[in-house]
Amino acid sequence: MEGAVMPAAVQPERILKDLAKLWIDLGKEDQQKGSAGVLRASSMTLIAAVEEEGDAQAVGETIAEIMHQHPSRVIVLRVDSSEPDGLDARVFAQCWMPFGRRQQICCEEIEITASQSRVEDLPKLVLGIMVPDLPVVLWCRGERLFRDPAFQNLFRLTDKIIVDSSKFQNSAEALPLIRQVIADGRNISDLSWTRLTRLRQTIAQIFENEALLPRLKQLERVIISYSGPSAIGPDQVPASLQYLISWFHASVSAQVETIFRQTQPEYEILGISMDGAELRASVELQDNAAVVYVNGLSRRISFPKQSDSDLMREELSILGPDPIYRRCLG
Amino acid sequence: MAEANPFLDPLRFERRAPPCAVVIFGANGDLTKRKLLPALYRLAYERRIPPTFAVIGNSRTAMSDDDFREKMRESVKEFLEDSPFETDLWNSFAKNLFYIPGDLGNINLYQQLSTKLAELENTHQTGGNVLFYLSTQPSYYGPVVTWLGGANLQHGNGWRRVIIEKPFGHDLTSARKLNDDIHHVFEESQVYRIDHYLGKETVQNILAFRFGNGIFEPLWNRRYINHMQITAAESIGVEGRGGYYQEAGALRDMIQNHLLQVLGTVGMEPAAVFEANAVRDERAKFLRSLRIMKPDEVMRSAVAGQYGPARVGTEDMVGFRQEPGVGPGSQTDTYAAVTFFADNWRWAGVPFYIRSGKRLPKRVTDIAIQFNAAPHSPFAGTAAGSAMPARPNLLIIRIQPEEGISLRFLSKEPGSGMQLRPVSMDFNYGSSFGTRSPTAYETLLLDAMIGDPTLYTRQDMVDASWTAVQPILDVWGNTKFDFPNYASGTWGPRESDEMLAQRGHVWRVP
């Protein structure tokens, strides 16, 4: 449910005043309805940076889903390159009634629209409206903004930056940029890596069998099959494949190969097979399921498609650096 | 040292069960249908169970593997909470369900079981790991363990563990005898005594709350805490279990196990590390420090009650003695309240009031920690002080139904005058973390498969809790109570209020 909407002047003090007024109004409205009150919840400041109007709407839906697990003050920064000069802000409340409860929970949302020329004003504005003493996470949805030096000034305000290299024009190019952010002392993660968690865990689980674990030493070959617009070349390996290859290299000494299986608009991993002495294992990804074969024994497991909110929920649970990711990033 | 799995990512991966077989004795019973199989299916749904996994059910009822699978499918569909039932996933999961009918006392059953486990070790690559779950009548716990030993099933190529359901014994003597019987076959490290209260998320959260924060622990002692009240109230009666309940009673059924374990969690010292034995050592140490009542103290420090008939709302409730399976002169306590003291440096002189009962006004379990009143109130004697006399701060840990933590303190009422009123600062567990919490059985089954006994009770903890309640059982066993002494839908007998009044305290209304 969305709460009251009102215009706000574009100045930290004024935005905070408008937020305070919003809470008072929500409380009054709730009292009139005779319900059990509004609970304000906040565990972090989440800044979502978007470029397109359409993306701003999509991110709004994702944020509404994330809020149930990670209630936050959300600041949506929309950088509108078509605007000649302008900076605008408004405040909302995202409210929901948890199932079976009588108390509404609300999180606050501030939407700031800036023209490209005002991007350099954003860090100061954001600095004044972050929730004090709680972590700050920046979810950078657009490639252009991520590369923009003026926008990069925001990075130093944050505890974590989240990008999605699969949304980059050429996802292979994202990795050097991510490495640079880490070299600058920032904490960053990539949703292309997050998408691999379930697959990696499924593979790890195969070797939780103590009888199979010693056979890993004799693992000879790992084959990753994928689909995409075309077969990959040496200089254009999409980030997700690069991560997976690095992860195998970091974990075992087997030869790692890739096989292009079918053409489709976006790169997608379709399965993994592992061969070695007394070991034949594979994971085949299907619609909403995965079939795991281990030495002739098969098992179907639930593998529902993951939305951005699923991935963000995982990332927002890990606010510190992720050593395995950094190792695989190289 | 065992090799480490190079693929593990502890930061991101959820805990998962290793390959194993779970053998459930009493597989046709209510617990299996309502709790165990739904929990295992849910673990499979969350990909926490490996493909190399199997369940063998046993009961006296003649059934084929397919009959058992069908029966379990119906149960899972009916009792699965907050999760979708997916037919494809079930079909895959059900391929790993097997059934061996047989009488627990028949030695052939254990030979058949041994053969089946060996077969599954080969076909399902369970690694020889076996978890035995005793969900039978309590009188069978000892004998089944002995028969397992007779078939040499306590050893194998992998690990062997046994989960024992409550009640663990009927009194101190029988609990010790059961421990002895079990230890003739299994090492203590293989024994998992389940207390599903310890698997509840909010009970585990007590440890996070106390030891993960710096501000509470300095206040967590006799200097600042006046007393604690632990309440476990049920609005329902015995619901057709009169026969069983008549032999148990509230003191045995709730206080001796669940609530003393909760008390142990609230009262224990911090463990140096969050490891099973370190945590259990501290909990056990606290339970051993509980003062053992002398017979003449029991009537002042413990109250037994039994509900009588009453009209609640528009419904006429029968009394306990009118319940099916209950004798007309039954002396069973459907309500028990006890004042405990822990004789240690931290808690000397602090009363811990524990009460549990059936047919109380509502279903609620919580822990109320009442702090000492402010040593001096500048508002005393003023209009503010007379309008609202000083109220001590209260910290409430809500275990069910609405899990969370509340802190009550006084605040100035808005306005020009100085009027005080109590306000409550709430942390709502479910709302703050909107994800689904695992059920206690999901947590505990997974822990047992992983080999983490932190949330299971150990022999010395069981011994200490029976030792604390045994004097009460002894005195009550020789007392003829004038039951019923409280009406359904009330907060228990008058004597319970009087027990607290001895120290100037009153039960709070949850």
Contacts between the chains, C-beta under 8 A, distances in Angstrom:
chain1	res1	chain2	res2	distance
A	39	B	426	7.1
A	39	B	428	6.6
A	39	B	431	6.5
A	41	B	431	6.9
A	41	B	432	6.0
A	43	B	432	7.5
A	67	B	434	7.8
A	68	B	434	2.9
A	68	B	435	7.6
A	69	B	433	6.0
A	69	B	434	4.7
A	69	B	435	5.1
A	71	B	432	6.7
A	98	B	428	8.0
A	98	B	430	6.2
A	98	B	431	4.9
A	98	B	434	6.9
A	101	B	402	7.2
A	101	B	428	7.7
A	101	B	430	7.4
A	101	B	431	6.8
A	103	B	428	7.3
A	103	B	431	7.4
A	105	B	428	7.9
A	105	B	431	5.0
A	197	B	9	7.6
A	197	B	12	5.1
A	197	B	13	7.4
A	198	B	47	7.1
A	200	B	7	6.6
A	200	B	9	6.4
A	200	B	12	8.0
A	200	B	13	7.6
A	201	B	9	7.4
A	201	B	12	7.6
A	201	B	13	4.7
A	201	B	14	7.4
A	201	B	16	7.5
A	201	B	47	7.1
A	202	B	47	6.8
A	203	B	7	5.6
A	204	B	5	6.0
A	204	B	7	3.6
A	204	B	8	5.5
A	204	B	9	7.2
A	204	B	13	6.4
A	205	B	16	5.6
A	205	B	47	7.6
A	205	B	50	5.3
A	206	B	50	7.6
A	207	B	5	4.9
A	207	B	6	8.0
A	207	B	7	6.0
A	208	B	5	6.2
A	208	B	16	6.6
A	208	B	18	4.9
A	208	B	19	6.9
A	208	B	50	6.3
A	209	B	18	7.1
A	209	B	19	4.5
A	209	B	50	6.9
A	209	B	52	5.4
A	209	B	125	6.0
A	209	B	127	5.8
A	210	B	2	7.1
A	210	B	18	7.4
A	210	B	19	7.8
A	210	B	127	5.4
A	210	B	158	7.3
A	211	B	19	8.0
A	211	B	125	6.4
A	211	B	127	5.5
A	212	B	125	7.7
A	213	B	3	5.5
A	213	B	5	6.1
A	214	B	3	6.5
A	216	B	6	7.0
A	251	B	6	4.1
A	251	B	7	5.3
A	252	B	6	6.2
A	289	B	88	6.6
A	289	B	89	7.7
A	292	B	51	5.2
A	294	B	51	6.2
A	294	B	52	7.0
A	294	B	125	7.1
A	295	B	125	7.2
A	297	B	51	6.0
A	297	B	52	6.9
A	297	B	123	7.6
A	297	B	124	6.8
A	297	B	125	6.3
A	298	B	51	7.1
A	299	B	50	7.8
A	299	B	51	3.0
A	299	B	92	5.8
A	300	B	88	6.1
A	300	B	89	6.7
A	300	B	91	7.8
A	300	B	92	3.9
A	301	B	44	7.6
A	301	B	47	5.2
A	301	B	51	7.7
A	301	B	89	7.3
A	301	B	92	7.4
A	302	B	44	7.9
A	302	B	45	5.5
A	302	B	46	8.0
A	302	B	47	6.7
A	302	B	86	6.3
A	302	B	89	5.1
A	303	B	47	7.8
A	313	B	435	7.8
A	314	B	12	7.0
A	318	B	11	6.1
A	318	B	12	7.0
A	322	B	11	5.8
A	322	B	12	7.4
A	323	B	11	7.6
A	324	B	9	5.1
A	324	B	11	6.9
A	324	B	12	7.8
